[in-house]
Amino acid sequence: MKTVITQTPIGNLAAEYQGEFVTAMYATPAPVAAAEEPFAREIETQLQAWFAGRLLQFELPFLFLDATDFQLRVWDQITRIRFGATQTYGEIAYRIRTGPRAVGNACRRNRLLLIVPCHRVVAVAGLGGFMGDADGSLVRRKQWLLEHERKYRQGANRTH
């Protein structure tokens, strides 16, 4: 397993990868670690493009490690939510015939931040939690990500 750490507007993000598959992406306090391999440089390039609003969907191959069938079903639904849009925990739960709390628990276990965009899953009334946080800095990060996407989605709609 190799790791590249990239500076972003929401802090440093670590991307773990095996071969040419991202296996995890998460926030880290660790310092930036320059990409030396072509795939690591591609991860950095796509992250920079995403945060600049030039990339609306990551085109990085990824693998889920240690995931249950249920989590895979939830995450599959989440990857279908388009850039700048949201769905509620309940909407996803209805489609896969489960409960909203179970969807939230699967979101909490997502190890592919941004690639599987759990920040796009919200409560019926409000943001809901983010990565196990109900009202702290991680929820503020979720709010930032949603506002970022809406800003660039609106810009993309005006130019097409």
Salt bridges, closest charged atoms under 4 A:
GLU16 OE1 - ARG111 NH2 3.54
GLU37 OE2 - LYS2 NZ 2.32
ASP76 OD2 - ARG80 NH2 2.82
GLU149 OE2 - HIS119 NE2 2.75
GLU149 OE2 - ARG120 NH2 2.85
